[in-house]
């Protein structure tokens, strides 16, 4: 990645460490321009709404793993219980989301009605709807993300002579843009 991409965040505030148990308080305590740096670990059913211009960044790329619910057995499996709708709702202009892995949400990052937002270096695996949803935004950059929809445990892969066991994918969209 070029320096221009890696150094795209322009915040000049503090860096606040967060763990799965301190995530909510770290975000609540952050001020405009701060970075909330996520320690490695599993953020089970985490769901946050960013209402101020901060950066949410994994300390080590893909070390902070947001898991929205149980591991599906096959595409669109909801028989194991509910999952969280969205991991991160961006509701403030000037935010950045970087280096986080997301699994089993409807939407990993939902960017709505804001401007000057950056979503980069994340990984979204097996979302039920979209990896990144962008709605009525201006100057939003979604770049250098991994949007993956691997076969799940009970999905029979296709071959040259047979169709896949599950004809529908888990994730409907990698990135979806409205408005």
VEXNU-634329 format. One line per 5 residues: number of its first residue (from 1); their letters; for each residue x, y, z of N, C-alpha, C. Coordinates in nm, 4 decimals, padded with zeros to 6 digits. Layout:
N
NUM) a) X,Y,Z,X,Y,Z,X,Y,Z ~ ...
//
This chain:
179
1) xxxxx) 00.0849,-00.1185,00.0000,00.0000,00.0000,00.0000,00.0890,00.1243,00.0000 ~ 00.0473,00.2225,-00.0737,00.1254,00.3456,-00.0812,00.1107,00.4255,00.0477 ~ 00.2056,00.5139,00.0723,00.1991,00.6001,00.1901,00.0723,00.6843,00.1890 ~ 00.0271,00.7268,00.0697,-00.0938,00.8091,00.0595,-00.2155,00.7339,00.1124 ~ -00.2201,00.6025,00.0899,-00.3322,00.5231,00.1398,-00.3148,00.4941,00.2883
6) xxxxx) -00.1960,00.4491,00.3274,-00.1708,00.4130,00.4667,-00.1891,00.5333,00.5587 ~ -00.1475,00.6503,00.5165,-00.1512,00.7691,00.6013,-00.2690,00.8602,00.5702 ~ -00.3800,00.8027,00.5267,-00.4954,00.8833,00.4860,-00.5668,00.9497,00.6030 ~ -00.5588,00.8933,00.7213,-00.6244,00.9522,00.8389,-00.5535,01.0802,00.8772 ~ -00.6288,01.1863,00.8972,-00.5685,01.3164,00.9268,-00.5941,01.3620,01.0703
11) xxxxx) -00.6536,01.2742,01.1516,-00.6793,01.3107,01.2916,-00.5502,01.3388,01.3666 ~ -00.5567,01.4288,01.4589,-00.4371,01.4681,01.5337,-00.4566,01.4496,01.6839 ~ -00.5583,01.3734,01.7228,-00.5883,01.3552,01.8653,-00.5101,01.2421,01.9279 ~ -00.5595,01.2020,02.0419,-00.4971,01.0960,02.1212,-00.5255,00.9595,02.0596 ~ -00.4495,00.8599,02.1056,-00.4785,00.7211,02.0756,-00.5264,00.6571,02.2051
16) xxxxx) -00.6466,00.6002,02.1996,-00.7098,00.5400,02.3160,-00.7163,00.3898,02.2933 ~ -00.6572,00.3133,02.3840,-00.6585,00.1675,02.3706,-00.7951,00.1131,02.4089 ~ -00.8392,00.0104,02.3366,-00.9666,-00.0542,02.3677,-00.9511,-00.2052,02.3594 ~ -01.0270,-00.2743,02.4416,-01.0344,-00.4201,02.4410,-01.1823,-00.4563,02.4210 ~ -01.2135,-00.5838,02.4035,-01.3553,-00.6173,02.3896,-01.4410,-00.5650,02.5050
21) xxxxx) -01.3888,-00.5652,02.6259,-01.4697,-00.5205,02.7404,-01.4708,-00.3686,02.7581 ~ -01.3765,-00.2969,02.6961,-01.3724,-00.1507,02.7130,-01.4091,-00.0745,02.5856 ~ -01.4534,-00.1450,02.4816,-01.4821,-00.0814,02.3525,-01.5809,00.0345,02.3659 ~ -01.6940,00.0103,02.4280,-01.7977,00.1144,02.4386,-01.7474,00.2362,02.5148 ~ -01.6780,00.2154,02.6245,-01.6301,00.3302,02.7033,-01.5180,00.4042,02.6308
26) xxxxx) -01.4347,00.3337,02.5557,-01.3283,00.4006,02.4794,-01.3889,00.4908,02.3726 ~ -01.4907,00.4411,02.3023,-01.5563,00.5234,02.1999,-01.6278,00.6419,02.2643 ~ -01.6951,00.6174,02.3749,-01.7661,00.7263,02.4444,-01.6686,00.8335,02.4924 ~ -01.5481,00.7934,02.5334,-01.4496,00.8873,02.5852,-01.3646,00.9552,02.4795 ~ -01.3781,00.9117,02.3547,-01.2972,00.9698,02.2467,-01.3530,01.1054,02.2052
31) xxxxx) -01.2633,01.1927,02.1657,-01.3011,01.3247,02.1140,-01.2695,01.3278,01.9646 ~ -01.3240,01.4260,01.8968,-01.2981,01.4432,01.7536,-01.1479,01.4392,01.7274 ~ -01.1074,01.3597,01.6273,-00.9666,01.3487,01.5906,-00.8919,01.2384,01.6608 ~ -00.9532,01.1736,01.7609,-00.8875,01.0649,01.8334,-00.8939,00.9354,01.7537 ~ -00.8017,00.8445,01.7871,-00.8019,00.7092,01.7338,-00.8322,00.6138,01.8479
36) xxxxx) -00.9316,00.5288,01.8299,-00.9576,00.4199,01.9239,-00.8913,00.2969,01.8635 ~ -00.7872,00.2495,01.9311,-00.7068,00.1384,01.8805,-00.7499,00.0091,01.9482 ~ -00.7958,-00.0862,01.8673,-00.8527,-00.2102,01.9170,-00.7458,-00.3165,01.9390 ~ -00.7398,-00.3680,02.0611,-00.6481,-00.4773,02.0920,-00.6929,-00.6014,02.0180 ~ -00.5990,-00.6920,01.9940,-00.6329,-00.8202,01.9334,-00.7321,-00.8931,02.0229
41) xxxxx) -00.8263,-00.9621,01.9614,-00.9233,-01.0396,02.0373,-01.0548,-01.0482,01.9629 ~ -01.1479,-01.1218,02.0221,-01.2807,-01.1391,01.9643,-01.3775,-01.0425,02.0310 ~ -01.4402,-00.9608,01.9499,-01.5395,-00.8636,01.9951,-01.6755,-00.9260,01.9647 ~ -01.7227,-01.0096,02.0576,-01.8411,-01.0919,02.0359,-01.9676,-01.0076,02.0358 ~ -02.0394,-01.0114,01.9233,-02.1654,-00.9393,01.9036,-02.1526,-00.7886,01.9265
46) xxxxx) -02.0338,-00.7378,01.9017,-02.0101,-00.5937,01.9168,-02.0886,-00.5169,01.8115 ~ -02.1448,-00.4049,01.8538,-02.2158,-00.3164,01.7630,-02.1976,-00.1750,01.8162 ~ -02.1352,-00.0886,01.7355,-02.1090,00.0482,01.7801,-02.1585,00.1479,01.6766 ~ -02.1964,00.2639,01.7254,-02.2358,00.3742,01.6394,-02.1382,00.4880,01.6636 ~ -02.0750,00.5343,01.5568,-01.9795,00.6448,01.5674,-02.0536,00.7746,01.5385
51) xxxxx) -02.0593,00.8620,01.6375,-02.1312,00.9889,01.6255,-02.0379,01.1087,01.6332 ~ -01.9086,01.0837,01.6234,-01.8090,01.1912,01.6193,-01.6949,01.1475,01.5292 ~ -01.6204,01.2419,01.4737,-01.5153,01.2080,01.3761,-01.3912,01.1485,01.4416 ~ -01.3946,01.0161,01.4585,-01.2812,00.9438,01.5161,-01.2411,00.8316,01.4212 ~ -01.1255,00.7736,01.4493,-01.0801,00.6557,01.3741,-01.0906,00.5343,01.4658
56) xxxxx) -01.1509,00.4286,01.4142,-01.1568,00.3008,01.4831,-01.0619,00.2098,01.4072 ~ -00.9536,00.1669,01.4734,-00.8446,00.0976,01.4044,-00.7956,-00.0204,01.4867 ~ -00.7762,-00.1334,01.4196,-00.7171,-00.2493,01.4855,-00.5691,-00.2230,01.5098 ~ -00.5193,-00.2627,01.6273,-00.3770,-00.2461,01.6578,-00.2925,-00.3254,01.5583 ~ -00.3395,-00.4437,01.5210,-00.2736,-00.5285,01.4215,-00.3803,-00.5699,01.3211
61) xxxxx) -00.3517,-00.5520,01.1930,-00.4521,-00.5794,01.0911,-00.5132,-00.7179,01.1086 ~ -00.6453,-00.7221,01.1182,-00.7284,-00.8405,01.1350,-00.7111,-00.9076,01.2708 ~ -00.6421,-00.8427,01.3633,-00.6279,-00.8973,01.4988,-00.7530,-00.8757,01.5820 ~ -00.8228,-00.7663,01.5566,-00.9502,-00.7386,01.6231,-01.0597,-00.7978,01.5347 ~ -01.1310,-00.8982,01.5869,-01.2301,-00.9709,01.5083,-01.3685,-00.9496,01.5703
66) xxxxx) -01.4544,-00.8809,01.4951,-01.5926,-00.8594,01.5377,-01.6753,-00.9772,01.4867 ~ -01.7422,-01.0487,01.5764,-01.8233,-01.1640,01.5396,-01.9680,-01.1345,01.5769 ~ -02.0556,-01.1333,01.4762,-02.1936,-01.0915,01.4965,-02.2888,-01.1988,01.5435 ~ -02.2463,-01.3239,01.5419,-02.3345,-01.4316,01.5843,-02.2684,-01.5658,01.5616 ~ -02.3462,-01.6727,01.5751,-02.2892,-01.8063,01.5576,-02.2433,-01.8294,01.4138
71) xxxxx) -02.1477,-01.9184,01.3974,-02.0962,-01.9511,01.2650,-02.2037,-02.0244,01.1850 ~ -02.2465,-01.9665,01.0726,-02.3484,-02.0342,00.9912,-02.2965,-02.1673,00.9389 ~ -02.3871,-02.2642,00.9260,-02.3498,-02.3955,00.8721,-02.3519,-02.3943,00.7201 ~ -02.4383,-02.3097,00.6643,-02.4551,-02.2991,00.5194,-02.5047,-02.1581,00.4889 ~ -02.5048,-02.1216,00.3637,-02.5445,-01.9864,00.3240,-02.6848,-01.9530,00.3742
76) xxxxx) -02.6968,-01.8366,00.4354,-02.8232,-01.7832,00.4872,-02.8819,-01.8654,00.6009 ~ -02.7992,-01.9373,00.6738,-02.8416,-02.0173,00.7882,-02.8708,-01.9259,00.9069 ~ -02.9935,-01.9232,00.9515,-03.0292,-01.8481,01.0719,-03.0823,-01.9422,01.1793 ~ -03.0681,-02.0717,01.1590,-03.1216,-02.1702,01.2515,-03.0445,-02.1862,01.3807 ~ -02.9306,-02.1225,01.3941,-02.8501,-02.1352,01.5160,-02.8760,-02.0222,01.6146
81) xxxxx) -02.9659,-01.9322,01.5820,-02.9927,-01.8185,01.6687,-02.9649,-01.6892,01.5959 ~ -02.9973,-01.5818,01.6608,-02.9883,-01.4513,01.5956,-02.8448,-01.4022,01.5852 ~ -02.8259,-01.3100,01.4932,-02.6982,-01.2420,01.4792,-02.7255,-01.0915,01.4831 ~ -02.6214,-01.0144,01.5055,-02.6326,-00.8692,01.5160,-02.6443,-00.8105,01.3748 ~ -02.7270,-00.7087,01.3593,-02.7519,-00.6494,01.2281,-02.6274,-00.5817,01.1729
86) xxxxx) -02.5648,-00.4918,01.2491,-02.4474,-00.4220,01.1961,-02.3399,-00.4112,01.3038 ~ -02.2152,-00.4206,01.2582,-02.1021,-00.4063,01.3502,-02.0758,-00.2591,01.3786 ~ -02.0622,-00.1790,01.2725,-02.0304,-00.0370,01.2901,-02.1256,00.0467,01.2069 ~ -02.1925,00.1392,01.2732,-02.2773,00.2378,01.2061,-02.2026,00.3704,01.2109 ~ -02.1668,00.4224,01.0944,-02.0967,00.5502,01.0872,-02.2014,00.6591,01.0691
91) xxxxx) -02.2139,00.7464,01.1695,-02.3135,00.8533,01.1671,-02.2496,00.9897,01.1930 ~ -02.1174,00.9984,01.1670,-02.0456,01.1249,01.1797,-01.9505,01.1385,01.0620 ~ -01.9450,01.2560,01.0058,-01.8502,01.2832,00.8973,-01.7083,01.2835,00.9530 ~ -01.6128,01.2474,00.8667,-01.4722,01.2534,00.9058,-01.4229,01.1335,00.9838 ~ -01.4916,01.0204,00.9752,-01.4489,00.9003,01.0477,-01.3635,00.8104,00.9594
96) xxxxx) -01.2955,00.7169,01.0250,-01.2172,00.6163,00.9534,-01.2311,00.4830,01.0262 ~ -01.2435,00.3743,00.9483,-01.2511,00.2381,01.0004,-01.1391,00.1604,00.9326 ~ -01.0459,00.1051,01.0118,-00.9273,00.0447,00.9521,-00.8835,-00.0848,01.0202 ~ -00.8581,-00.1876,00.9385,-00.7867,-00.3070,00.9823,-00.8652,-00.4079,01.0630 ~ -00.9983,-00.3995,01.0652,-01.0806,-00.4874,01.1479,-01.1339,-00.6035,01.0636
101) xxxxx) -01.1447,-00.7202,01.1235,-01.2114,-00.8324,01.0577,-01.3521,-00.8452,01.1146 ~ -01.4491,-00.8619,01.0247,-01.5898,-00.8766,01.0628,-01.6403,-01.0110,01.0125 ~ -01.7214,-01.0786,01.0949,-01.7797,-01.2068,01.0550,-01.9255,-01.2148,01.1014 ~ -02.0138,-01.2610,01.0142,-02.1499,-01.3029,01.0466,-02.2412,-01.1914,01.0995 ~ -02.2338,-01.0748,01.0403,-02.3304,-00.9664,01.0625,-02.4165,-00.9557,00.9370
106) xxxxx) -02.5271,-00.8787,00.9431,-02.5954,-00.8423,00.8194,-02.5042,-00.7494,00.7403 ~ -02.4526,-00.6456,00.8074,-02.3664,-00.5454,00.7447,-02.2475,-00.5210,00.8373 ~ -02.1272,-00.5226,00.7827,-02.0086,-00.4953,00.8641,-01.9988,-00.3462,00.8959 ~ -01.9953,-00.2625,00.7921,-01.9814,-00.1179,00.8114,-02.0929,-00.0487,00.7340 ~ -02.1751,00.0264,00.8050,-02.2894,00.0984,00.7483,-02.2601,00.2477,00.7569
111) xxxxx) -02.2343,00.3088,00.6419,-02.2001,00.4515,00.6347,-02.3210,00.5251,00.5779 ~ -02.3863,00.6077,00.6590,-02.5109,00.6710,00.6147,-02.5143,00.8201,00.6443 ~ -02.5453,00.8981,00.5386,-02.5734,01.0416,00.5504,-02.4583,01.1202,00.6133 ~ -02.3354,01.0917,00.5677,-02.2164,01.1600,00.6188,-02.1248,01.1974,00.5027 ~ -02.0140,01.2600,00.5346,-01.9148,01.2970,00.4336,-01.7742,01.2653,00.4865
116) xxxxx) -01.6799,01.2599,00.3931,-01.5380,01.2490,00.4282,-01.5078,01.1293,00.5177 ~ -01.5551,01.0124,00.4764,-01.5373,00.8902,00.5532,-01.4426,00.7967,00.4796 ~ -01.3637,00.7221,00.5564,-01.2654,00.6295,00.5014,-01.2878,00.4910,00.5613 ~ -01.3045,00.3914,00.4754,-01.3173,00.2523,00.5177,-01.2101,00.1754,00.4410 ~ -01.1024,00.1362,00.5116,-00.9909,00.0723,00.4410,-00.9243,-00.0361,00.5243
121) xxxxx) -00.8641,-00.1323,00.4530,-00.7843,-00.2409,00.5107,-00.8636,-00.3341,00.6018 ~ -00.9961,-00.3419,00.5859,-01.0785,-00.4304,00.6666,-01.1032,-00.5614,00.5918 ~ -01.1552,-00.6595,00.6639,-01.1946,-00.7866,00.6032,-01.3360,-00.8181,00.6511 ~ -01.4272,-00.8415,00.5577,-01.5645,-00.8816,00.5900,-01.5867,-01.0223,00.5365 ~ -01.6173,-01.1156,00.6255,-01.6323,-01.2559,00.5902,-01.7755,-01.3008,00.6186
126) xxxxx) -01.8433,-01.3512,00.5171,-01.9760,-01.4121,00.5313,-02.0777,-01.3208,00.5994 ~ -02.0925,-01.2006,00.5442,-02.2013,-01.1149,00.5888,-02.3322,-01.1726,00.5355 ~ -02.4431,-01.1451,00.6016,-02.5725,-01.1912,00.5521,-02.6273,-01.0950,00.4460 ~ -02.5771,-00.9710,00.4413,-02.6246,-00.8746,00.3422,-02.5076,-00.8104,00.2676 ~ -02.4332,-00.7203,00.3334,-02.3263,-00.6461,00.2647,-02.2057,-00.6261,00.3556
131) xxxxx) -02.0886,-00.6270,00.2944,-01.9672,-00.5957,00.3691,-01.9656,-00.4497,00.4097 ~ -01.9861,-00.3609,00.3120,-01.9904,-00.2170,00.3378,-02.1131,-00.1609,00.2670 ~ -02.1947,-00.0898,00.3412,-02.3111,-00.0224,00.2830,-02.2902,00.1280,00.2931 ~ -02.3008,00.1951,00.1799,-02.2817,00.3403,00.1734,-02.4142,00.4009,00.1277 ~ -02.4684,00.4917,00.2077,-02.6008,00.5477,00.1817,-02.5944,00.6991,00.1929
136) xxxxx) -02.6298,00.7699,00.0863,-02.6383,00.9165,00.0862,-02.5164,00.9821,00.1511 ~ -02.4003,00.9534,00.0967,-02.2770,01.0108,00.1498,-02.2061,01.0927,00.0433 ~ -02.1099,01.1682,00.0889,-02.0285,01.2510,-00.0001,-01.8825,01.2283,00.0367 ~ -01.7979,01.2101,-00.0640,-01.6540,01.1949,-00.0446,-01.6201,01.0797,00.0514 ~ -01.6844,00.9669,00.0317,-01.6537,00.8474,00.1102,-01.5631,00.7579,00.0278
141) xxxxx) -01.4566,00.7087,00.0900,-01.3624,00.6205,00.0218,-01.3665,00.4826,00.0858 ~ -01.3935,00.3816,00.0031,-01.3918,00.2423,00.0440,-01.2830,00.1773,-00.0397 ~ -01.1721,00.1411,00.0251,-01.0586,00.0916,-00.0533,-00.9751,-00.0100,00.0252 ~ -00.9133,-00.0974,-00.0501,-00.8186,-00.1951,00.0045,-00.8816,-00.2835,00.1122 ~ -01.0099,-00.3201,00.0949,-01.0778,-00.4107,00.1863,-01.0853,-00.5492,00.1243
146) xxxxx) -01.0908,-00.6527,00.2074,-01.1152,-00.7889,00.1620,-01.2604,-00.8206,00.1922 ~ -01.3364,-00.8542,00.0900,-01.4775,-00.8870,00.1058,-01.4940,-01.0312,00.0608 ~ -01.5059,-01.1224,00.1570,-01.4987,-01.2648,00.1297,-01.6303,-01.3350,00.1585 ~ -01.6632,-01.4295,00.0744,-01.7830,-01.5105,00.0931,-01.7452,-01.6561,00.0670 ~ -01.6690,-01.7154,00.1597,-01.6220,-01.8517,00.1362,-01.7353,-01.9531,00.1509
151) xxxxx) -01.7130,-02.0711,00.0957,-01.8065,-02.1796,00.1210,-01.8095,-02.2056,00.2708 ~ -01.9278,-02.2301,00.3236,-01.9419,-02.2629,00.4646,-01.9413,-02.4149,00.4807 ~ -01.9400,-02.4619,00.6032,-01.9172,-02.6043,00.6317,-02.0076,-02.6985,00.5532 ~ -02.1362,-02.6679,00.5416,-02.2274,-02.7606,00.4751,-02.2624,-02.7186,00.3318 ~ -02.1888,-02.6223,00.2773,-02.2066,-02.5841,00.1370,-02.1207,-02.6765,00.0508
156) xxxxx) -02.1830,-02.7545,-00.0333,-02.1086,-02.8419,-00.1235,-02.0574,-02.7584,-00.2404 ~ -01.9265,-02.7511,-00.2593,-01.8733,-02.6712,-00.3708,-01.9162,-02.7270,-00.5063 ~ -01.9241,-02.6394,-00.6019,-01.9555,-02.6800,-00.7391,-01.8357,-02.7504,-00.8003 ~ -01.8640,-02.8311,-00.8995,-01.7580,-02.8955,-00.9775,-01.7864,-02.8668,-01.1245 ~ -01.7041,-02.9205,-01.2111,-01.7242,-02.9024,-01.3550,-01.8574,-02.9643,-01.3987
161) xxxxx) -01.8980,-03.0710,-01.3302,-02.0183,-03.1440,-01.3724,-02.1386,-03.1282,-01.2791 ~ -02.1245,-03.0595,-01.1667,-02.2392,-03.0458,-01.0762,-02.2457,-02.9044,-01.0175 ~ -02.3676,-02.8567,-00.9934,-02.3834,-02.7229,-00.9356,-02.3467,-02.7246,-00.7871 ~ -02.3331,-02.6093,-00.7254,-02.3053,-02.6058,-00.5820,-02.4249,-02.6596,-00.5038 ~ -02.3999,-02.7099,-00.3836,-02.5078,-02.7617,-00.2995,-02.6030,-02.6522,-00.2550
166) xxxxx) -02.5520,-02.5345,-00.2324,-02.6320,-02.4176,-00.1963,-02.6190,-02.3203,-00.3132 ~ -02.7282,-02.2899,-00.3799,-02.7189,-02.2075,-00.5004,-02.7129,-02.0587,-00.4700 ~ -02.7400,-02.0196,-00.3466,-02.7356,-01.8788,-00.3089,-02.6096,-01.8547,-00.2265 ~ -02.5556,-01.7368,-00.2373,-02.4389,-01.7035,-00.1564,-02.4839,-01.6542,-00.0200 ~ -02.3919,-01.6491,00.0733,-02.4208,-01.5928,00.2052,-02.4304,-01.4416,00.1935
171) xxxxx) -02.3271,-01.3781,00.1407,-02.3235,-01.2323,00.1307,-02.3873,-01.1881,-00.0012 ~ -02.4869,-01.1003,00.0084,-02.5497,-01.0508,-00.1128,-02.4598,-00.9525,-00.1881 ~ -02.3868,-00.8679,-00.1137,-02.3043,-00.7639,-00.1766,-02.1747,-00.7471,-00.0990 ~ -02.0675,-00.7189,-00.1721,-01.9431,-00.6792,-00.1071,-01.9560,-00.5362,-00.0604 ~ -01.9784,-00.4474,-00.1565,-02.0021,-00.3042,-00.1294,-02.1289,-00.2653,-00.2013
176) xxxx) -02.2204,-00.2018,-00.1315,-02.3443,-00.1563,-00.1926,-02.3549,-00.0055,-00.1686 ~ -02.3884,00.0687,-00.2740,-02.3934,00.2144,-00.2652,-02.5317,00.2611,-00.3102 ~ -02.5949,00.3418,-00.2266,-02.7262,00.3997,-00.2568,-02.7175,00.5513,-00.2507 ~ -02.7978,00.6162,-00.3318,-02.8137,00.7617,-00.3189,-02.7055,00.8441,-00.3773
//
